Structures are given as structure tokens and as C-alpha cells.
């Protein structure tokens, strides 16, 4: 019986040592295996990124050509002010405002170029405008400015009404006059858009 008990103990000890060996190997191998899986996944993702970037690099000449064509179409479509520098562009906007205000029976008091910073392929051209006239003149001016090409935006509109009296007591005509100021913003393509 002693032999049988020694065998059982031996089996238990060997089984425990085997289990301990398996646990030790698991504690050593699992972190290593986990790290390997992490690095394998990272390598696969990096390879995918490299392929995407390579496709983008390969398509760069086509994209540049498409961008150049787009700029040519925009220039031909006259969406931008067709001047070669900001001063000429501002003068073009001022001339446009003067013509439109005069045709609408308004009175142009002043126009003034506002300096802006160059950003990217387009440059903002800003002109402060002050005019006088009635509501009809103002509505015609605003409509004409926003409905023609090149495209412009009208910002910071300020309207003051002033009562007017013309003539002597008997022939007195009372009316009103609007004093309007606003910023007219147009855009020109810079050298980067050629």
C-alpha cells in the first residue's frame, strides 16, 4: 500500500510540476505572443497607410492638372475679379459701384479700399462704400451688385434715414434720403491659382 501511495504522490507531484511548468510557459509566452500580435497588426496598418499615400502621390499630377483646369474655368467664368493686383481689383470694384449707383439714381459719396491679407489661391478685395438715395435706389444697387459677375458679398450694411425739405413754404416738398454705408467684398485669384 505504501508503494501505491508513493506512486500517487509521485503522480500528484509530477502533475503539479507539469501544471506549474505550463503556467510558467504561459506567463512567458502569452505576453510575447500578445506583443507579436500587436506589432503584426501595426505593421499591417502601416503597410495599408503606405499604400494609400502612394496612391495619393501617384495621383498628384492628375490632381494638379484638374486644379489648373478648375482655375482656368473659374477665370473664364468671370467669378473672380480679373485684375492682376489688389489695387487694380479695388479700382475695378469702385468703378462698378459708381456705375451701378449712378444708374439707380443714387449719389455715391465715397469709396475706399480696405487692406486685407492674402490667403491661399484667392485674395479678398474689400471696398467701403457710402451712398445716398431712396429705398428704390438702394434696392436696385444691392440687387445689381449681388446679381452680376464677378461674385461679391455685401457686409456690414448701415442705413440712416434723413428727412429732407425742398422749396419755400408754399412749394415745400418733404421727403427722405437714406445715408447708406456697406462693405463690398470681391475675390481675385492670386499667382497660386494660375
C-alpha beads as a LAMMPS data file, in Angstrom:
LAMMPS data file: protein, C-alpha beads

194 atoms
193 bonds

1 atom types
1 bond types

-500.0 500.0 xlo xhi
-500.0 500.0 ylo yhi
-500.0 500.0 zlo zhi

Masses

1 110.0

Atoms # bond

1 1 1 0.000 0.000 0.000
2 1 1 2.924 2.178 0.632
3 1 1 4.057 1.685 -2.936
4 1 1 0.671 2.672 -4.207
5 1 1 0.635 5.844 -2.049
6 1 1 4.138 6.748 -3.235
7 1 1 3.015 6.375 -6.821
8 1 1 0.015 8.579 -6.224
9 1 1 2.180 11.198 -4.571
10 1 1 4.617 10.941 -7.430
11 1 1 1.785 11.403 -9.958
12 1 1 0.487 14.391 -7.985
13 1 1 3.935 15.942 -7.704
14 1 1 4.658 15.331 -11.393
15 1 1 1.222 16.633 -12.344
16 1 1 1.719 19.725 -10.157
17 1 1 5.178 20.322 -11.609
18 1 1 3.793 19.888 -15.143
19 1 1 1.000 22.321 -14.369
20 1 1 3.491 24.751 -12.863
21 1 1 5.678 24.392 -15.952
22 1 1 2.686 25.033 -18.234
23 1 1 1.704 28.116 -16.183
24 1 1 5.261 29.452 -16.280
25 1 1 5.426 28.934 -20.019
26 1 1 2.008 30.603 -20.397
27 1 1 3.180 33.576 -18.327
28 1 1 6.244 33.926 -20.516
29 1 1 4.767 33.030 -23.897
30 1 1 1.396 34.855 -23.709
31 1 1 2.835 38.374 -23.264
32 1 1 5.334 37.670 -26.035
33 1 1 2.589 36.320 -28.306
34 1 1 0.345 39.296 -27.445
35 1 1 3.131 41.752 -28.324
36 1 1 3.757 39.931 -31.578
37 1 1 0.061 40.196 -32.469
38 1 1 0.121 43.933 -31.648
39 1 1 3.210 44.504 -33.807
40 1 1 1.815 42.424 -36.646
41 1 1 -1.368 44.488 -36.614
42 1 1 0.657 47.731 -36.500
43 1 1 2.773 46.583 -39.447
44 1 1 -0.355 45.717 -41.447
45 1 1 -1.896 49.142 -40.710
46 1 1 1.345 50.910 -41.637
47 1 1 1.532 48.973 -44.894
48 1 1 -2.059 49.990 -45.654
49 1 1 -1.248 53.654 -44.924
50 1 1 1.826 53.493 -47.144
51 1 1 -0.254 52.063 -49.997
52 1 1 -2.850 54.828 -49.608
53 1 1 -0.182 57.531 -49.535
54 1 1 1.490 56.002 -52.554
55 1 1 -1.804 56.075 -54.465
56 1 1 -2.218 59.746 -53.472
57 1 1 1.317 60.537 -54.611
58 1 1 0.718 58.717 -57.877
59 1 1 -2.452 60.742 -58.494
60 1 1 -0.811 64.113 -57.630
61 1 1 -0.044 65.119 -61.250
62 1 1 -3.645 64.389 -62.258
63 1 1 -4.930 66.385 -59.289
64 1 1 -2.676 69.345 -60.157
65 1 1 -3.934 69.250 -63.733
66 1 1 -7.559 69.132 -62.554
67 1 1 -6.911 72.072 -60.200
68 1 1 -5.315 74.071 -63.009
69 1 1 -8.333 73.329 -65.245
70 1 1 -10.673 74.415 -62.452
71 1 1 -8.808 77.702 -62.037
72 1 1 -8.994 78.289 -65.803
73 1 1 -12.730 77.603 -65.774
74 1 1 -13.196 79.973 -62.843
75 1 1 -11.238 82.697 -64.646
76 1 1 -13.203 82.154 -67.845
77 1 1 -16.477 82.137 -65.904
78 1 1 -15.571 85.582 -64.508
79 1 1 -16.461 84.611 -60.946
80 1 1 -13.329 86.405 -59.738
81 1 1 -12.147 89.939 -60.346
82 1 1 -9.918 89.815 -63.406
83 1 1 -7.226 92.199 -62.139
84 1 1 -3.527 91.473 -61.779
85 1 1 -3.050 93.127 -58.386
86 1 1 -5.199 94.194 -55.397
87 1 1 -5.101 97.894 -56.247
88 1 1 -6.471 97.314 -59.749
89 1 1 -9.075 94.913 -58.355
90 1 1 -10.232 97.534 -55.836
91 1 1 -10.370 100.153 -58.599
92 1 1 -12.486 97.780 -60.683
93 1 1 -14.911 97.288 -57.768
94 1 1 -15.071 101.055 -57.171
95 1 1 -15.827 101.692 -60.851
96 1 1 -18.543 99.034 -60.777
97 1 1 -20.158 100.597 -57.691
98 1 1 -20.051 104.080 -59.210
99 1 1 -21.742 102.896 -62.415
100 1 1 -24.473 100.980 -60.580
101 1 1 -25.221 103.762 -58.069
102 1 1 -25.421 106.368 -60.860
103 1 1 -27.757 104.174 -62.950
104 1 1 -30.005 103.658 -59.895
105 1 1 -30.331 107.475 -59.416
106 1 1 -28.366 107.353 -56.188
107 1 1 -25.458 109.536 -55.155
108 1 1 -22.086 107.974 -54.455
109 1 1 -20.497 109.824 -51.535
110 1 1 -17.265 107.839 -51.213
111 1 1 -15.484 104.561 -51.843
112 1 1 -12.380 103.443 -50.007
113 1 1 -10.185 100.358 -50.412
114 1 1 -9.654 98.350 -47.212
115 1 1 -6.386 96.402 -46.925
116 1 1 -6.753 92.655 -46.440
117 1 1 -4.327 89.786 -46.034
118 1 1 -3.570 87.317 -48.792
119 1 1 -4.734 83.781 -48.048
120 1 1 -4.125 80.858 -50.346
121 1 1 -5.076 80.900 -54.005
122 1 1 -7.636 83.706 -53.583
123 1 1 -7.374 87.188 -52.171
124 1 1 -10.217 89.126 -50.623
125 1 1 -10.700 92.630 -52.041
126 1 1 -12.712 94.884 -49.764
127 1 1 -14.123 98.344 -50.514
128 1 1 -16.078 100.562 -48.107
129 1 1 -18.930 102.339 -49.874
130 1 1 -21.052 105.285 -48.769
131 1 1 -24.013 106.378 -50.849
132 1 1 -27.222 108.382 -50.590
133 1 1 -30.571 107.767 -52.207
134 1 1 -34.068 106.495 -51.596
135 1 1 -35.255 102.944 -50.932
136 1 1 -35.704 102.192 -54.637
137 1 1 -32.163 103.302 -55.434
138 1 1 -30.766 101.259 -52.568
139 1 1 -32.656 98.112 -53.559
140 1 1 -31.546 98.472 -57.209
141 1 1 -27.931 98.978 -56.154
142 1 1 -27.895 95.956 -53.841
143 1 1 -29.654 93.779 -56.407
144 1 1 -27.311 94.752 -59.229
145 1 1 -24.190 94.284 -57.120
146 1 1 -25.139 90.793 -55.991
147 1 1 -26.613 89.555 -59.273
148 1 1 -23.705 90.384 -61.589
149 1 1 -20.345 88.725 -62.086
150 1 1 -17.731 88.747 -60.611
151 1 1 -19.273 87.496 -57.396
152 1 1 -19.323 89.961 -54.488
153 1 1 -20.671 89.939 -50.955
154 1 1 -22.209 92.907 -49.196
155 1 1 -21.371 93.099 -45.483
156 1 1 -21.891 95.462 -42.558
157 1 1 -24.770 97.443 -44.053
158 1 1 -25.666 100.582 -42.110
159 1 1 -28.716 102.644 -43.125
160 1 1 -29.734 106.011 -41.701
161 1 1 -32.789 107.908 -42.797
162 1 1 -32.745 111.683 -43.011
163 1 1 -35.760 113.881 -43.598
164 1 1 -35.422 116.385 -46.442
165 1 1 -37.320 119.566 -47.201
166 1 1 -37.063 121.297 -50.566
167 1 1 -38.533 124.614 -51.621
168 1 1 -40.153 127.505 -49.760
169 1 1 -43.227 127.378 -47.570
170 1 1 -45.762 127.242 -50.359
171 1 1 -43.920 124.843 -52.642
172 1 1 -42.415 122.828 -49.871
173 1 1 -41.734 119.174 -50.701
174 1 1 -40.922 116.875 -47.825
175 1 1 -39.201 113.574 -48.335
176 1 1 -36.440 111.425 -47.030
177 1 1 -32.992 110.394 -48.026
178 1 1 -31.115 107.297 -46.950
179 1 1 -27.479 107.534 -45.956
180 1 1 -26.107 104.033 -46.562
181 1 1 -22.690 102.573 -45.887
182 1 1 -21.568 98.999 -46.536
183 1 1 -18.550 96.862 -47.326
184 1 1 -18.325 95.317 -50.749
185 1 1 -16.144 92.185 -50.832
186 1 1 -14.925 90.577 -54.037
187 1 1 -12.243 87.997 -54.709
188 1 1 -9.333 87.708 -57.088
189 1 1 -7.201 84.696 -57.921
190 1 1 -3.600 85.154 -56.843
191 1 1 -0.464 83.783 -58.507
192 1 1 -1.070 80.392 -56.838
193 1 1 -4.244 79.991 -58.886
194 1 1 -2.624 80.239 -62.310

Bonds

1 1 1 2
2 1 2 3
3 1 3 4
4 1 4 5
5 1 5 6
6 1 6 7
7 1 7 8
8 1 8 9
9 1 9 10
10 1 10 11
11 1 11 12
12 1 12 13
13 1 13 14
14 1 14 15
15 1 15 16
16 1 16 17
17 1 17 18
18 1 18 19
19 1 19 20
20 1 20 21
21 1 21 22
22 1 22 23
23 1 23 24
24 1 24 25
25 1 25 26
26 1 26 27
27 1 27 28
28 1 28 29
29 1 29 30
30 1 30 31
31 1 31 32
32 1 32 33
33 1 33 34
34 1 34 35
35 1 35 36
36 1 36 37
37 1 37 38
38 1 38 39
39 1 39 40
40 1 40 41
41 1 41 42
42 1 42 43
43 1 43 44
44 1 44 45
45 1 45 46
46 1 46 47
47 1 47 48
48 1 48 49
49 1 49 50
50 1 50 51
51 1 51 52
52 1 52 53
53 1 53 54
54 1 54 55
55 1 55 56
56 1 56 57
57 1 57 58
58 1 58 59
59 1 59 60
60 1 60 61
61 1 61 62
62 1 62 63
63 1 63 64
64 1 64 65
65 1 65 66
66 1 66 67
67 1 67 68
68 1 68 69
69 1 69 70
70 1 70 71
71 1 71 72
72 1 72 73
73 1 73 74
74 1 74 75
75 1 75 76
76 1 76 77
77 1 77 78
78 1 78 79
79 1 79 80
80 1 80 81
81 1 81 82
82 1 82 83
83 1 83 84
84 1 84 85
85 1 85 86
86 1 86 87
87 1 87 88
88 1 88 89
89 1 89 90
90 1 90 91
91 1 91 92
92 1 92 93
93 1 93 94
94 1 94 95
95 1 95 96
96 1 96 97
97 1 97 98
98 1 98 99
99 1 99 100
100 1 100 101
101 1 101 102
102 1 102 103
103 1 103 104
104 1 104 105
105 1 105 106
106 1 106 107
107 1 107 108
108 1 108 109
109 1 109 110
110 1 110 111
111 1 111 112
112 1 112 113
113 1 113 114
114 1 114 115
115 1 115 116
116 1 116 117
117 1 117 118
118 1 118 119
119 1 119 120
120 1 120 121
121 1 121 122
122 1 122 123
123 1 123 124
124 1 124 125
125 1 125 126
126 1 126 127
127 1 127 128
128 1 128 129
129 1 129 130
130 1 130 131
131 1 131 132
132 1 132 133
133 1 133 134
134 1 134 135
135 1 135 136
136 1 136 137
137 1 137 138
138 1 138 139
139 1 139 140
140 1 140 141
141 1 141 142
142 1 142 143
143 1 143 144
144 1 144 145
145 1 145 146
146 1 146 147
147 1 147 148
148 1 148 149
149 1 149 150
150 1 150 151
151 1 151 152
152 1 152 153
153 1 153 154
154 1 154 155
155 1 155 156
156 1 156 157
157 1 157 158
158 1 158 159
159 1 159 160
160 1 160 161
161 1 161 162
162 1 162 163
163 1 163 164
164 1 164 165
165 1 165 166
166 1 166 167
167 1 167 168
168 1 168 169
169 1 169 170
170 1 170 171
171 1 171 172
172 1 172 173
173 1 173 174
174 1 174 175
175 1 175 176
176 1 176 177
177 1 177 178
178 1 178 179
179 1 179 180
180 1 180 181
181 1 181 182
182 1 182 183
183 1 183 184
184 1 184 185
185 1 185 186
186 1 186 187
187 1 187 188
188 1 188 189
189 1 189 190
190 1 190 191
191 1 191 192
192 1 192 193
193 1 193 194
